[in-house]
Amino acid sequence: MEALKQEKIAKQTHAEYFGLSEDIKSVNDIYITIPWGYDKNEIAKSGKCDWNVLNDHITFKQANDSFNYKTNNYPKVRTFVEKCIYQILDPKKNVLSLGEDRLEVDDWSGRVTYEEYNIHGDTFHVRVASNEESFLEDLVMEFGMYEMLMHKQERAGGLYLFTGDMGSGKSTTIYSFISSYLRENGGEAVTYEEPVEKILPQEIGRGRVFQNHIPLNANWSKIGRRARRFQPSSSGNIILIGEISSYETAKIAVSSALLGTNVISSTHGASPRDVIHNLRDCLNSGENTKHETTNNLISQTLRFISHQRIEDNSFSQGKNWDIKRVVSQFLFNPYSENSKTISNMLKDEELTSLDTILEQQATKMNNALVETGFNELLQNTSINDLTPEQKQFRFDSVNSKFIKEAMK
């Protein structure tokens, strides 16, 4: 009986969290279909929609959960969607001709993609992100991933790659990583995004952010030349490449990493192994590229891979801690003597021992977190309920002797 009661509480809380609210705080994606025959010009003129027609053609998504707000009951949500549609149909945005563009609505920004071949009508996929500033310690993420990302290495520079399904939190993690890094270390972050999904403050702590919106089908060779000229002059700064999916984007990423810049990007892959293969394929797709050179470049520059997914979090003692949390399988390739095993593996293109290395790194990090006392703290407290003092305790533990040992 008690188990059924807890399950009922969980479902009620889940429904409230993902659908029954007066805003879109829990939404990652909005799918909008304007049925064939509906007058799009009328929306473009008035900015208003006939919700008797559109209500059943709009789907909201948070991670793996889809739902319909029935927007008549939620005027704030309806107004937000109307603003999105009005911008999408604005001739100045060129969404219908280019197939993709960025949106800015209220305090939210995002990307819209147009699918003109849907049998039910013009369909638009809107990725939304709050422009509210977030940091790594604010995220519900895998224990150890925060420590690996924020650990101060002896020498800066390298590739930090994030992969996972759509809606798995890659962009949120990347933007939070940039904010946390600049807050603690200062410096500069230059982004090249196609398009910009979230607007960061121009100043974060002692650091500065320069965000660049790259149009669809832009010439990445020219962007690469511009990036090298504008690149932060000192090592330890950041360049964000929105996605590594071609030779040009991979070349910019690797060449910048070789100069001591922290290069952050997302890429396709169902695991760290796939990320390595895809990065190698992108680099090998260039003319006159030698296979051995590609392997050497990856071995020298690859520092971190995270494959993320979203999981339901547990309910404890009748209290809903966190509905969703980021679960990651990560590979860390630090600057140390012990990292030669990983570098040689990447150089020789021999990935048979990769799964063993992933398990060993996860075990070492877990043992280190036990030694710092952070795991004990979380036995009775949700990571989302940590006080500022407890979050500071977590940050201080990043550079403890136990974490430093795990990083080797």
C-alpha positions as CSV (number, residue, x, y, z in Angstrom):
1,M,0.0,0.0,0.0
2,E,2.8,2.4,0.9
3,A,4.6,1.7,-2.4
4,L,1.4,2.5,-4.4
5,K,1.0,5.7,-2.4
6,Q,4.6,6.8,-3.2
7,E,4.1,5.9,-6.9
8,K,1.0,8.1,-6.9
9,I,2.9,11.0,-5.3
10,A,5.7,10.5,-7.9
11,K,3.2,10.6,-10.8
12,Q,1.4,13.6,-9.5
13,T,4.7,15.5,-9.0
14,H,5.9,14.4,-12.4
15,A,2.7,15.8,-14.0
16,E,3.0,19.1,-12.2
17,Y,6.7,19.4,-13.1
18,F,6.3,18.7,-16.8
19,G,2.9,19.9,-17.8
20,L,0.8,21.7,-15.3
21,S,2.5,25.0,-14.8
22,E,1.9,28.6,-15.9
23,D,5.2,28.9,-17.8
24,I,7.6,26.9,-19.9
25,K,10.4,26.5,-17.4
26,S,10.5,22.7,-17.9
27,V,10.4,22.7,-21.7
28,N,13.3,21.7,-23.9
29,D,11.5,21.5,-27.2
30,I,8.3,22.7,-28.9
31,Y,7.0,21.0,-32.0
32,I,4.5,23.2,-33.9
33,T,2.6,22.0,-37.0
34,I,0.5,24.6,-39.0
35,P,-2.0,22.4,-40.9
36,W,-2.2,22.6,-44.6
37,G,-4.9,25.2,-45.6
38,Y,-4.4,27.3,-42.4
39,D,-3.7,30.9,-43.4
40,K,-0.1,31.6,-42.2
41,N,-0.3,35.1,-43.5
42,E,-3.0,36.0,-41.0
43,I,-0.7,34.9,-38.1
44,A,2.2,36.9,-39.6
45,K,0.0,40.0,-39.7
46,S,-1.8,39.8,-36.4
47,G,0.5,37.7,-34.3
48,K,-2.6,35.7,-33.1
49,C,-3.5,32.1,-33.7
50,D,-6.7,30.2,-33.9
51,W,-6.2,27.9,-31.0
52,N,-9.3,25.8,-31.8
53,V,-7.2,24.7,-34.8
54,L,-3.7,24.7,-33.5
55,N,-4.2,23.3,-30.0
56,D,-3.8,19.7,-31.0
57,H,-0.9,20.4,-33.3
58,I,1.6,21.6,-30.7
59,T,3.7,19.2,-28.6
60,F,6.0,20.1,-25.7
61,K,9.0,18.0,-24.8
62,Q,11.2,17.7,-21.7
63,A,13.9,15.1,-22.1
64,N,12.1,11.9,-23.1
65,D,8.6,13.1,-22.0
66,S,6.1,14.6,-24.4
67,F,2.9,16.4,-23.4
68,N,0.3,18.9,-24.5
69,Y,-0.4,21.9,-22.4
70,K,-3.9,22.4,-23.9
71,T,-2.8,26.0,-24.2
72,N,-6.3,27.4,-23.7
73,N,-5.8,26.7,-20.0
74,Y,-2.4,28.3,-19.9
75,P,-2.4,31.8,-21.3
76,K,1.3,32.5,-20.6
77,V,2.3,29.4,-22.5
78,R,-0.1,30.3,-25.4
79,T,1.3,33.9,-25.6
80,F,4.9,32.4,-25.7
81,V,4.0,30.0,-28.5
82,E,2.3,32.8,-30.4
83,K,5.4,35.0,-30.2
84,C,7.5,32.0,-31.5
85,I,5.2,31.5,-34.4
86,Y,5.1,35.2,-35.2
87,Q,8.9,35.3,-35.3
88,I,9.1,32.1,-37.4
89,L,6.8,33.5,-40.1
90,D,8.5,36.9,-40.1
91,P,10.0,37.2,-43.6
92,K,13.1,38.9,-42.1
93,K,14.0,35.6,-40.3
94,N,14.1,33.6,-43.5
95,V,13.2,30.4,-41.6
96,L,11.0,29.2,-44.5
97,S,13.7,29.7,-47.1
98,L,16.9,28.8,-45.1
99,G,15.3,26.0,-43.1
100,E,16.8,27.1,-39.8
101,D,17.4,30.3,-37.7
102,R,17.5,31.5,-34.1
103,L,14.7,32.9,-32.0
104,E,14.6,35.3,-29.1
105,V,11.4,35.5,-27.1
106,D,11.2,37.3,-23.8
107,D,14.0,35.9,-21.6
108,W,14.4,32.8,-23.8
109,S,16.4,32.1,-26.8
110,G,16.7,29.1,-29.1
111,R,16.9,27.5,-32.5
112,V,14.1,26.8,-34.9
113,T,14.3,24.2,-37.7
114,Y,11.7,24.0,-40.5
115,E,10.5,20.6,-41.8
116,E,8.6,21.3,-45.0
117,Y,7.8,17.7,-46.0
118,N,5.6,16.8,-43.1
119,I,2.3,15.3,-44.5
120,H,0.2,17.2,-41.9
121,G,1.5,20.7,-42.6
122,D,4.4,23.1,-42.1
123,T,6.3,21.8,-39.0
124,F,8.7,23.7,-36.9
125,H,11.0,22.3,-34.1
126,V,11.9,25.0,-31.6
127,R,14.7,24.4,-29.1
128,V,14.3,26.7,-26.2
129,A,16.7,27.7,-23.5
130,S,16.4,30.2,-20.7
131,N,19.0,33.0,-20.8
132,E,19.2,32.8,-17.0
133,E,22.8,32.2,-16.0
134,S,23.6,28.7,-14.7
135,F,26.8,27.0,-13.3
136,L,27.9,23.4,-13.1
137,E,27.2,23.1,-9.4
138,D,23.6,24.0,-10.1
139,L,23.1,21.0,-12.3
140,V,21.9,17.6,-11.3
141,M,24.8,15.7,-12.9
142,E,26.8,12.5,-12.5
143,F,29.1,12.5,-9.5
144,G,32.6,12.9,-10.7
145,M,31.8,14.7,-13.9
146,Y,31.8,18.1,-12.1
147,E,35.1,17.3,-10.4
148,M,36.7,16.3,-13.7
149,L,35.6,19.4,-15.5
150,M,36.5,21.9,-12.8
151,H,39.8,20.2,-11.8
152,K,42.7,22.6,-12.4
153,Q,45.2,20.8,-14.6
154,E,48.9,21.5,-14.7
155,R,48.7,22.7,-18.3
156,A,45.6,24.1,-20.1
157,G,44.3,23.3,-23.5
158,G,42.5,20.4,-25.3
159,L,39.2,19.1,-26.7
160,Y,36.2,18.8,-24.4
161,L,33.5,16.9,-26.3
162,F,29.9,16.3,-25.3
163,T,27.5,13.9,-26.9
164,G,24.1,12.3,-26.3
165,D,20.5,12.2,-27.5
166,M,18.6,15.3,-28.3
167,G,17.3,16.8,-25.0
168,S,20.0,15.1,-22.9
169,G,21.4,18.3,-21.6
170,K,24.5,18.8,-23.7
171,S,23.9,22.5,-24.4
172,T,23.0,23.2,-20.7
173,T,26.2,21.4,-19.6
174,I,28.4,23.2,-22.1
175,Y,27.0,26.7,-21.3
176,S,27.3,26.0,-17.5
177,F,30.9,24.7,-18.0
178,I,31.8,28.0,-19.7
179,S,30.2,30.1,-17.0
180,S,31.9,28.1,-14.2
181,Y,35.3,28.2,-15.9
182,L,35.3,31.9,-16.5
183,R,34.0,32.7,-13.0
184,E,36.8,30.7,-11.4
185,N,39.7,31.4,-13.9
186,G,38.8,34.5,-15.8
187,G,39.9,34.8,-19.4
188,E,37.9,34.9,-22.6
189,A,35.4,32.6,-24.3
190,V,34.7,32.9,-28.1
191,T,31.8,31.0,-29.5
192,Y,31.0,30.0,-33.1
193,E,27.5,28.6,-33.0
194,E,25.1,27.6,-35.8
195,P,22.9,29.2,-34.3
196,V,23.4,30.6,-30.8
197,E,21.1,28.6,-28.5
198,K,21.5,30.6,-25.3
199,I,22.8,34.1,-24.7
200,L,25.5,34.3,-22.1
201,P,26.4,37.5,-20.2
202,Q,29.2,39.4,-21.8
203,E,31.0,39.4,-18.4
204,I,31.2,36.4,-16.1
205,G,33.3,36.9,-13.0
206,R,36.7,38.1,-14.4
207,G,36.0,36.6,-17.8
208,R,34.4,37.9,-21.0
209,V,32.2,36.2,-23.6
210,F,32.1,36.9,-27.4
211,Q,29.3,34.9,-29.0
212,N,29.1,34.6,-32.8
213,H,25.9,33.4,-34.6
214,I,27.0,31.5,-37.7
215,P,24.4,31.4,-40.5
216,L,23.3,28.1,-42.0
217,N,25.5,26.8,-44.8
218,A,28.2,29.3,-43.9
219,N,31.8,28.9,-45.2
220,W,33.6,27.3,-42.3
221,S,37.0,27.7,-44.0
222,K,36.6,31.5,-43.8
223,I,35.3,31.2,-40.3
224,G,38.4,29.1,-39.4
225,R,40.7,31.9,-40.6
226,R,38.7,34.5,-38.7
227,A,38.8,32.3,-35.6
228,R,42.6,32.0,-35.7
229,R,42.9,35.8,-35.9
230,F,40.4,36.4,-33.1
231,Q,41.5,33.5,-31.0
232,P,42.3,34.3,-27.3
233,S,46.0,35.1,-27.1
234,S,46.9,33.2,-23.9
235,S,46.5,29.5,-23.2
236,G,43.7,28.4,-20.9
237,N,40.9,30.4,-22.7
238,I,37.9,28.9,-24.4
239,I,36.6,28.5,-27.9
240,L,33.1,26.9,-28.4
241,I,32.4,25.2,-31.7
242,G,28.7,24.5,-31.7
243,E,29.1,21.1,-33.3
244,I,31.9,19.2,-34.9
245,S,30.4,17.6,-37.9
246,S,32.8,18.3,-40.8
247,Y,36.4,18.5,-41.7
248,E,36.4,22.3,-41.4
249,T,34.9,22.4,-37.8
250,A,37.2,19.5,-36.7
251,K,40.2,21.3,-38.1
252,I,39.3,24.6,-36.2
253,A,38.9,22.6,-33.0
254,V,42.1,20.6,-33.2
255,S,44.3,23.5,-34.4
256,S,43.0,25.7,-31.5
257,A,43.5,23.0,-29.0
258,L,47.1,22.6,-30.1
259,L,47.7,26.3,-29.3
260,G,46.6,25.7,-25.6
261,T,43.0,26.7,-25.9
262,N,40.2,24.8,-24.2
263,V,37.9,23.8,-27.1
264,I,34.4,22.8,-26.2
265,S,32.0,21.2,-28.6
266,S,29.2,18.7,-29.1
267,T,29.4,15.9,-31.6
268,H,27.4,12.8,-32.6
269,G,27.9,9.5,-31.0
270,A,26.2,6.9,-28.8
271,S,29.3,6.4,-26.6
272,P,32.8,7.8,-26.0
273,R,34.1,5.2,-28.5
274,D,31.7,6.6,-31.2
275,V,32.9,10.2,-30.5
276,I,36.5,9.2,-31.1
277,H,35.5,7.4,-34.4
278,N,33.4,10.4,-35.6
279,L,36.2,12.9,-34.8
280,R,38.6,10.7,-36.7
281,D,36.3,10.4,-39.7
282,C,35.8,14.2,-39.8
283,L,39.6,14.9,-39.8
284,N,40.2,12.1,-42.3
285,S,37.6,13.6,-44.7
286,G,40.0,16.5,-45.6
287,E,42.1,16.3,-48.8
288,N,45.6,14.9,-48.4
289,T,45.0,14.0,-44.8
290,K,47.2,11.2,-43.5
291,H,45.7,8.6,-41.2
292,E,48.7,8.6,-38.8
293,T,48.6,12.4,-38.6
294,T,44.9,12.3,-37.5
295,N,45.6,9.8,-34.8
296,N,48.5,11.9,-33.5
297,L,46.3,15.0,-33.4
298,I,43.5,13.3,-31.5
299,S,46.1,11.7,-29.1
300,Q,47.6,15.2,-28.4
301,T,44.4,17.2,-28.0
302,L,41.6,15.0,-26.7
303,R,41.1,15.8,-23.0
304,F,37.5,14.9,-22.1
305,I,34.5,13.1,-23.5
306,S,31.0,12.9,-21.9
307,H,28.2,10.8,-23.3
308,Q,25.1,12.1,-21.5
309,R,21.6,10.8,-21.0
310,I,18.6,11.8,-18.8
311,E,17.3,9.5,-16.2
312,D,14.4,9.6,-13.7
313,N,15.8,10.3,-10.3
314,S,14.7,8.3,-7.3
315,F,12.1,9.3,-4.7
316,S,13.4,9.0,-1.1
317,Q,11.4,9.1,2.1
318,G,8.3,10.3,0.2
319,K,10.2,13.4,-0.9
320,N,10.7,14.2,-4.6
321,W,14.4,15.1,-4.8
322,D,14.9,15.7,-8.5
323,I,12.7,14.5,-11.3
324,K,15.5,14.2,-13.8
325,R,19.3,14.1,-13.6
326,V,22.1,13.9,-16.0
327,V,23.9,10.5,-16.1
328,S,27.2,10.4,-18.0
329,Q,29.8,8.0,-19.2
330,F,33.0,10.0,-19.3
331,L,36.6,9.6,-20.4
332,F,39.2,11.9,-19.0
333,N,42.7,12.2,-20.5
334,P,44.7,14.4,-18.1
335,Y,48.3,15.7,-18.4
336,S,50.1,13.1,-16.4
337,E,52.4,10.1,-16.7
338,N,49.5,7.7,-16.2
339,S,47.6,9.3,-19.1
340,K,50.1,7.9,-21.6
341,T,48.1,4.7,-21.7
342,I,45.1,6.6,-23.1
343,S,47.2,8.8,-25.4
344,N,48.9,5.7,-26.8
345,M,45.6,4.0,-27.3
346,L,44.3,6.9,-29.3
347,K,47.5,7.2,-31.3
348,D,47.5,3.5,-32.2
349,E,43.8,3.5,-32.9
350,E,43.5,0.5,-30.5
351,L,40.2,1.0,-28.5
352,T,39.7,-2.5,-27.2
353,S,40.7,-1.5,-23.7
354,L,38.5,1.7,-23.7
355,D,35.6,0.1,-21.7
356,T,38.1,-1.0,-19.0
357,I,39.6,2.4,-18.7
358,L,36.2,4.0,-18.4
359,E,35.3,1.7,-15.5
360,Q,38.6,2.3,-13.8
361,Q,38.2,6.0,-14.0
362,A,34.7,5.9,-12.7
363,T,35.8,3.7,-9.7
364,K,38.8,6.0,-8.9
365,M,36.5,9.0,-8.9
366,N,33.9,7.4,-6.8
367,N,36.5,6.4,-4.2
368,A,37.9,9.9,-4.2
369,L,34.4,11.4,-3.6
370,V,34.0,9.0,-0.6
371,E,37.3,10.2,0.8
372,T,36.3,13.9,0.5
373,G,33.1,13.3,2.4
374,F,30.9,14.6,-0.4
375,N,29.1,11.3,-0.9
376,E,28.3,11.1,2.8
377,L,26.8,14.6,2.5
378,L,24.5,13.5,-0.3
379,Q,23.2,10.5,1.6
380,N,20.7,12.7,3.3
381,T,20.5,15.8,1.0
382,S,19.5,16.1,-2.6
383,I,22.2,17.8,-4.7
384,N,19.6,20.3,-5.7
385,D,19.0,21.2,-2.1
386,L,22.6,21.9,-1.2
387,T,23.1,25.2,0.7
388,P,25.6,27.7,-0.7
389,E,28.1,26.6,1.9
390,Q,27.7,22.9,0.9
391,K,28.1,23.8,-2.8
392,Q,31.3,25.6,-1.8
393,F,32.4,22.5,0.1
394,R,31.9,20.6,-3.2
395,F,33.9,23.1,-5.1
396,D,36.7,23.0,-2.5
397,S,36.8,19.2,-2.8
398,V,37.6,19.5,-6.5
399,N,41.3,20.2,-5.8
400,S,41.7,18.0,-2.8
401,K,44.5,15.5,-2.7
402,F,42.0,12.6,-3.2
403,I,40.6,14.2,-6.4
404,K,44.1,14.9,-7.6
405,E,45.0,11.3,-7.2
406,A,42.0,10.2,-9.1
407,M,42.9,12.6,-12.0
408,K,46.2,10.9,-12.6
